[in-house]
Amino acid sequence: MTTSSRASDTRLSNLSDAEVRGYLAAHPDFFAVHTDLLTQLRLPHTPGGATVSLVERQMEMLREQRRDIEARLHELIAIGHGNDALAEKMHRLACRLVRARGLVARLDAMESSLREDFAAPDFVLVLTRSTPALAAVDARYLRIVPADSADFRSFESLILSGKPRCGHVRDSQRDFLFPASGSAIGSVALVPLTIHHASAVLAIGSPDAHHFNPTMGTEYLARIGELIATALDGADRSEEHTSEIQSHSFISYAVFCLKKK
């Protein structure tokens, strides 16, 4: 072996992995020029297993990438189908609320949609403002409490955030929201609402401890809350306006009668 050959071998043996990697990255056509190396290079297929050629390893990597892409594509398609189903349910909720006339009818529409369209048997709407129409409603899903009550104040951070939350709640909050169901409620979705300048909370419970979880998106919950709040707020204002008109009419008629005398 000549001196120059020994020097060349020494220089090559001193090349680091990073230098070899850098060279190959800078010369992507290296194996196109030196095609014989593709069949000569052997790589471990699995730790302690048989060896395969570089081409076979590349093919296996491509197959793995394809499987990952297909799995991700199927996941995205499933999410899309789920979003389509949710959008259809929200459309039915909106139609029910639009067709309903009056506060009580819209509360009934909300209940029917949550039970039938969204398959939510356990839910409650907690309000801090009552009206004669609300006071006449006798329903398990409706609760009217003072705004300064300790039970309602436990949701203060939720109301201040203005954003839905999902997951577990404290035992005291669960017992307040779902006194009949108790420990059967495993997870809860909480949606803060504002109805006629008064705070309210829509709570939907599930026996599945993982059904509502902190990692899930809450965009659709927020939209459901907006639909319900807008519908109930509009009905409440309409009934107040009707009551004022009736009151003014009664006063006007009374004044007319007095003048006749």
C-alpha positions as a LaTeX table, in Angstrom:
\begin{tabular}{lrrr}
\hline
Residue & $x$ (\AA) & $y$ (\AA) & $z$ (\AA) \\
\hline
Met1 & 0.00 & 0.00 & 0.00 \\
Thr2 & 1.45 & 3.37 & $-1.00$ \\
Thr3 & 1.82 & 6.32 & 1.33 \\
Ser4 & $-0.90$ & 8.23 & $-0.52$ \\
Ser5 & $-3.31$ & 5.27 & $-0.21$ \\
Arg6 & $-2.69$ & 5.03 & 3.52 \\
Ala7 & $-3.27$ & 8.78 & 3.91 \\
Ser8 & $-6.52$ & 8.52 & 1.95 \\
Asp9 & $-7.73$ & 5.60 & 4.08 \\
Thr10 & $-6.86$ & 7.52 & 7.27 \\
Arg11 & $-8.76$ & 10.59 & 6.05 \\
Leu12 & $-11.83$ & 8.53 & 5.15 \\
Ser13 & $-11.82$ & 6.69 & 8.48 \\
Asn14 & $-11.79$ & 10.01 & 10.30 \\
Leu15 & $-15.01$ & 11.21 & 8.58 \\
Ser16 & $-17.83$ & 11.72 & 11.05 \\
Asp17 & $-21.42$ & 10.57 & 10.54 \\
Ala18 & $-22.47$ & 14.19 & 10.23 \\
Glu19 & $-19.95$ & 14.81 & 7.45 \\
Val20 & $-21.11$ & 11.77 & 5.48 \\
Arg21 & $-24.74$ & 12.76 & 5.98 \\
Gly22 & $-23.97$ & 16.32 & 4.90 \\
Tyr23 & $-22.19$ & 15.16 & 1.77 \\
Leu24 & $-25.03$ & 12.85 & 0.72 \\
Ala25 & $-27.60$ & 15.57 & 1.42 \\
Ala26 & $-25.61$ & 18.02 & $-0.71$ \\
His27 & $-25.28$ & 15.46 & $-3.52$ \\
Pro28 & $-28.71$ & 13.77 & $-3.83$ \\
Asp29 & $-27.65$ & 12.25 & $-7.18$ \\
Phe30 & $-24.75$ & 10.35 & $-5.59$ \\
Phe31 & $-26.46$ & 6.95 & $-5.78$ \\
Ala32 & $-27.74$ & 7.70 & $-9.27$ \\
Val33 & $-24.13$ & 7.98 & $-10.38$ \\
His34 & $-22.91$ & 5.05 & $-8.25$ \\
Thr35 & $-25.78$ & 2.63 & $-8.80$ \\
Asp36 & $-23.66$ & $-0.39$ & $-7.88$ \\
Leu37 & $-23.58$ & 0.79 & $-4.27$ \\
Leu38 & $-27.36$ & 0.42 & $-3.95$ \\
Thr39 & $-27.06$ & $-3.36$ & $-4.17$ \\
Gln40 & $-23.84$ & $-3.61$ & $-2.17$ \\
Leu41 & $-24.89$ & $-1.63$ & 0.90 \\
Arg42 & $-26.59$ & $-3.77$ & 3.54 \\
Leu43 & $-28.65$ & $-2.38$ & 6.42 \\
Pro44 & $-30.08$ & $-4.10$ & 9.52 \\
His45 & $-33.78$ & $-4.70$ & 8.91 \\
Thr46 & $-34.60$ & $-5.06$ & 12.58 \\
Pro47 & $-32.39$ & $-5.04$ & 15.66 \\
Gly48 & $-30.70$ & $-8.39$ & 15.66 \\
Gly49 & $-32.51$ & $-9.47$ & 12.47 \\
Ala50 & $-31.53$ & $-10.09$ & 8.88 \\
Thr51 & $-29.97$ & $-7.44$ & 6.69 \\
Val52 & $-31.59$ & $-5.85$ & 3.63 \\
Ser53 & $-30.32$ & $-3.71$ & 0.80 \\
Leu54 & $-30.61$ & 0.05 & 0.81 \\
Val55 & $-33.28$ & $-0.12$ & $-1.88$ \\
Glu56 & $-35.36$ & $-2.57$ & 0.18 \\
Arg57 & $-35.04$ & $-0.35$ & 3.25 \\
Gln58 & $-36.18$ & 2.67 & 1.22 \\
Met59 & $-39.17$ & 0.72 & $-0.10$ \\
Glu60 & $-40.13$ & $-0.33$ & 3.42 \\
Met61 & $-39.87$ & 3.26 & 4.64 \\
Leu62 & $-42.08$ & 4.44 & 1.79 \\
Arg63 & $-44.63$ & 1.76 & 2.64 \\
Glu64 & $-44.63$ & 2.86 & 6.28 \\
Gln65 & $-45.10$ & 6.49 & 5.24 \\
Arg66 & $-47.97$ & 5.45 & 2.98 \\
Arg67 & $-49.65$ & 3.57 & 5.84 \\
Asp68 & $-49.28$ & 6.61 & 8.11 \\
Ile69 & $-50.72$ & 8.92 & 5.44 \\
Glu70 & $-53.66$ & 6.57 & 4.81 \\
Ala71 & $-54.39$ & 6.33 & 8.54 \\
Arg72 & $-54.29$ & 10.12 & 8.85 \\
Leu73 & $-56.54$ & 10.48 & 5.79 \\
His74 & $-59.11$ & 8.06 & 7.25 \\
Glu75 & $-58.97$ & 10.00 & 10.52 \\
Leu76 & $-59.60$ & 13.31 & 8.74 \\
Ile77 & $-62.48$ & 11.79 & 6.76 \\
Ala78 & $-64.04$ & 10.50 & 9.99 \\
Ile79 & $-63.68$ & 13.96 & 11.57 \\
Gly80 & $-65.32$ & 15.50 & 8.50 \\
His81 & $-68.26$ & 13.09 & 8.70 \\
Gly82 & $-68.59$ & 13.86 & 12.41 \\
Asn83 & $-68.61$ & 17.61 & 11.73 \\
Asp84 & $-71.25$ & 17.14 & 9.02 \\
Ala85 & $-73.44$ & 15.23 & 11.48 \\
Leu86 & $-73.00$ & 17.95 & 14.12 \\
Ala87 & $-73.84$ & 20.67 & 11.60 \\
Glu88 & $-77.04$ & 18.81 & 10.68 \\
Lys89 & $-78.01$ & 18.52 & 14.35 \\
Met90 & $-77.38$ & 22.24 & 14.88 \\
His91 & $-79.53$ & 23.00 & 11.82 \\
Arg92 & $-82.39$ & 20.99 & 13.31 \\
Leu93 & $-81.97$ & 22.82 & 16.64 \\
Ala94 & $-82.09$ & 26.19 & 14.87 \\
Cys95 & $-85.22$ & 25.18 & 12.93 \\
Arg96 & $-86.96$ & 24.03 & 16.11 \\
Leu97 & $-86.14$ & 27.32 & 17.87 \\
Val98 & $-87.25$ & 29.44 & 14.89 \\
Arg99 & $-90.57$ & 27.63 & 14.62 \\
Ala100 & $-91.29$ & 27.95 & 18.35 \\
Arg101 & $-93.30$ & 30.96 & 19.49 \\
Gly102 & $-92.86$ & 32.25 & 23.00 \\
Leu103 & $-90.44$ & 31.48 & 25.81 \\
Val104 & $-92.03$ & 28.24 & 26.99 \\
Ala105 & $-92.26$ & 26.87 & 23.43 \\
Arg106 & $-88.58$ & 27.62 & 22.84 \\
Leu107 & $-87.60$ & 25.94 & 26.09 \\
Asp108 & $-89.53$ & 22.88 & 24.93 \\
Ala109 & $-87.79$ & 23.08 & 21.55 \\
Met110 & $-84.40$ & 23.20 & 23.28 \\
Glu111 & $-85.27$ & 20.18 & 25.41 \\
Ser112 & $-86.54$ & 18.14 & 22.45 \\
Ser113 & $-83.46$ & 18.91 & 20.35 \\
Leu114 & $-80.94$ & 18.10 & 23.08 \\
Arg115 & $-82.68$ & 14.82 & 23.85 \\
Glu116 & $-83.55$ & 13.67 & 20.33 \\
Asp117 & $-80.94$ & 15.29 & 18.07 \\
Phe118 & $-77.92$ & 15.33 & 20.39 \\
Ala119 & $-78.85$ & 12.25 & 22.47 \\
Ala120 & $-78.27$ & 14.15 & 25.73 \\
Pro121 & $-80.63$ & 12.74 & 28.36 \\
Asp122 & $-78.97$ & 14.61 & 31.24 \\
Phe123 & $-78.81$ & 18.38 & 30.96 \\
Val124 & $-79.89$ & 21.42 & 32.92 \\
Leu125 & $-80.28$ & 25.13 & 32.18 \\
Val126 & $-79.47$ & 27.24 & 35.23 \\
Leu127 & $-80.84$ & 30.81 & 35.10 \\
Thr128 & $-80.39$ & 33.68 & 37.52 \\
Arg129 & $-83.35$ & 35.72 & 36.33 \\
Ser130 & $-86.99$ & 34.69 & 36.47 \\
Thr131 & $-90.10$ & 35.88 & 34.68 \\
Pro132 & $-93.76$ & 34.94 & 35.18 \\
Ala133 & $-93.49$ & 32.63 & 32.16 \\
Leu134 & $-90.38$ & 30.93 & 33.54 \\
Ala135 & $-91.87$ & 30.63 & 37.01 \\
Ala136 & $-94.75$ & 28.66 & 35.50 \\
Val137 & $-92.43$ & 26.11 & 33.88 \\
Asp138 & $-92.15$ & 22.91 & 35.90 \\
Ala139 & $-89.31$ & 20.98 & 34.31 \\
Arg140 & $-86.39$ & 19.00 & 35.67 \\
Tyr141 & $-84.03$ & 20.58 & 33.15 \\
Leu142 & $-84.73$ & 24.16 & 34.30 \\
Arg143 & $-83.31$ & 25.70 & 37.47 \\
Ile144 & $-83.67$ & 29.30 & 38.64 \\
Val145 & $-81.31$ & 30.40 & 41.41 \\
Pro146 & $-80.15$ & 33.74 & 42.86 \\
Ala147 & $-77.07$ & 35.09 & 41.11 \\
Asp148 & $-75.28$ & 35.42 & 44.47 \\
Ser149 & $-75.96$ & 31.86 & 45.61 \\
Ala150 & $-72.85$ & 29.91 & 46.62 \\
Asp151 & $-73.69$ & 27.07 & 44.21 \\
Phe152 & $-73.93$ & 29.37 & 41.20 \\
Arg153 & $-70.88$ & 31.40 & 42.21 \\
Ser154 & $-68.79$ & 28.23 & 41.97 \\
Phe155 & $-69.07$ & 28.68 & 38.17 \\
Glu156 & $-67.85$ & 32.28 & 38.26 \\
Ser157 & $-64.59$ & 31.61 & 36.40 \\
Leu158 & $-66.53$ & 29.79 & 33.66 \\
Ile159 & $-68.93$ & 32.71 & 33.24 \\
Leu160 & $-66.11$ & 35.28 & 33.21 \\
Ser161 & $-64.23$ & 33.32 & 30.53 \\
Gly162 & $-67.31$ & 33.18 & 28.29 \\
Lys163 & $-66.08$ & 29.89 & 26.83 \\
Pro164 & $-67.39$ & 26.32 & 27.20 \\
Arg165 & $-65.46$ & 23.80 & 29.26 \\
Cys166 & $-65.46$ & 20.02 & 29.18 \\
Gly167 & $-64.29$ & 17.41 & 31.65 \\
His168 & $-64.88$ & 16.56 & 35.27 \\
Val169 & $-66.46$ & 18.91 & 37.80 \\
Arg170 & $-66.30$ & 19.01 & 41.56 \\
Asp171 & $-68.66$ & 16.70 & 43.40 \\
Ser172 & $-70.51$ & 19.70 & 44.86 \\
Gln173 & $-71.02$ & 21.17 & 41.37 \\
Arg174 & $-72.17$ & 17.83 & 39.97 \\
Asp175 & $-74.67$ & 17.35 & 42.81 \\
Phe176 & $-75.98$ & 20.89 & 42.29 \\
Leu177 & $-76.42$ & 20.44 & 38.54 \\
Phe178 & $-77.66$ & 16.84 & 38.54 \\
Pro179 & $-79.12$ & 16.04 & 41.96 \\
Ala180 & $-81.17$ & 13.13 & 40.60 \\
Ser181 & $-78.30$ & 11.48 & 38.71 \\
Gly182 & $-75.56$ & 12.00 & 41.28 \\
Ser183 & $-72.43$ & 9.91 & 40.78 \\
Ala184 & $-73.83$ & 8.45 & 37.53 \\
Ile185 & $-72.52$ & 11.56 & 35.75 \\
Gly186 & $-68.96$ & 10.85 & 34.63 \\
Ser187 & $-68.15$ & 14.00 & 32.63 \\
Val188 & $-69.81$ & 17.34 & 31.93 \\
Ala189 & $-69.89$ & 20.03 & 29.24 \\
Leu190 & $-70.49$ & 23.51 & 30.65 \\
Val191 & $-71.66$ & 26.34 & 28.38 \\
Pro192 & $-71.91$ & 29.89 & 29.81 \\
Leu193 & $-74.83$ & 31.95 & 28.48 \\
Thr194 & $-76.10$ & 35.51 & 28.79 \\
Ile195 & $-79.88$ & 35.85 & 28.61 \\
His196 & $-81.37$ & 39.34 & 28.91 \\
His197 & $-78.31$ & 40.69 & 30.74 \\
Ala198 & $-78.39$ & 37.81 & 33.24 \\
Ser199 & $-75.87$ & 35.00 & 33.60 \\
Ala200 & $-76.88$ & 31.43 & 32.88 \\
Val201 & $-75.19$ & 28.04 & 32.46 \\
Leu202 & $-76.16$ & 25.10 & 30.25 \\
Ala203 & $-74.74$ & 21.85 & 31.60 \\
Ile204 & $-74.80$ & 18.58 & 29.65 \\
Gly205 & $-73.82$ & 15.40 & 31.48 \\
Ser206 & $-72.62$ & 12.01 & 30.28 \\
Pro207 & $-72.17$ & 8.75 & 32.19 \\
Asp208 & $-68.92$ & 8.22 & 30.23 \\
Ala209 & $-66.01$ & 9.71 & 32.16 \\
His210 & $-64.16$ & 10.41 & 28.90 \\
His211 & $-67.04$ & 11.59 & 26.70 \\
Phe212 & $-66.49$ & 15.26 & 27.59 \\
Asn213 & $-62.77$ & 15.89 & 28.08 \\
Pro214 & $-60.54$ & 18.99 & 28.23 \\
Thr215 & $-58.81$ & 18.15 & 24.93 \\
Met216 & $-61.94$ & 18.21 & 22.76 \\
Gly217 & $-62.94$ & 21.23 & 20.69 \\
Thr218 & $-65.73$ & 23.43 & 22.02 \\
Glu219 & $-66.63$ & 25.45 & 18.91 \\
Tyr220 & $-69.91$ & 23.61 & 18.34 \\
Leu221 & $-70.82$ & 23.83 & 22.03 \\
Ala222 & $-70.30$ & 27.60 & 21.86 \\
Arg223 & $-72.56$ & 27.83 & 18.79 \\
Ile224 & $-75.25$ & 25.73 & 20.44 \\
Gly225 & $-75.08$ & 28.06 & 23.43 \\
Glu226 & $-75.39$ & 31.13 & 21.21 \\
Leu227 & $-78.42$ & 29.68 & 19.42 \\
Ile228 & $-80.20$ & 28.86 & 22.68 \\
Ala229 & $-79.30$ & 32.17 & 24.36 \\
Thr230 & $-80.40$ & 34.24 & 21.37 \\
Ala231 & $-83.68$ & 32.34 & 21.06 \\
Leu232 & $-84.55$ & 32.56 & 24.75 \\
Asp233 & $-83.39$ & 36.17 & 25.01 \\
Gly234 & $-85.55$ & 37.17 & 22.03 \\
Ala235 & $-88.57$ & 35.34 & 23.40 \\
Asp236 & $-88.09$ & 36.92 & 26.82 \\
Arg237 & $-87.88$ & 40.43 & 25.36 \\
Ser238 & $-90.90$ & 39.76 & 23.13 \\
Glu239 & $-93.02$ & 38.67 & 26.08 \\
Glu240 & $-91.92$ & 41.71 & 28.08 \\
His241 & $-92.82$ & 43.95 & 25.15 \\
Thr242 & $-96.22$ & 42.28 & 24.83 \\
Ser243 & $-96.81$ & 42.70 & 28.55 \\
Glu244 & $-95.93$ & 46.41 & 28.32 \\
Ile245 & $-98.32$ & 46.88 & 25.40 \\
Gln246 & $-101.10$ & 45.15 & 27.32 \\
Ser247 & $-100.38$ & 47.29 & 30.38 \\
His248 & $-100.43$ & 50.51 & 28.34 \\
Ser249 & $-103.64$ & 49.42 & 26.65 \\
Phe250 & $-105.27$ & 48.74 & 29.99 \\
Ile251 & $-104.18$ & 52.13 & 31.36 \\
Ser252 & $-105.39$ & 53.91 & 28.22 \\
Tyr253 & $-108.75$ & 52.17 & 28.45 \\
Ala254 & $-109.04$ & 53.06 & 32.15 \\
Val255 & $-108.29$ & 56.74 & 31.39 \\
Phe256 & $-110.86$ & 56.66 & 28.57 \\
Cys257 & $-113.50$ & 55.30 & 30.94 \\
Leu258 & $-112.74$ & 57.95 & 33.53 \\
Lys259 & $-113.07$ & 60.68 & 30.93 \\
Lys260 & $-116.44$ & 59.31 & 29.84 \\
Lys261 & $-117.70$ & 59.83 & 33.35 \\
\hline
\end{tabular}
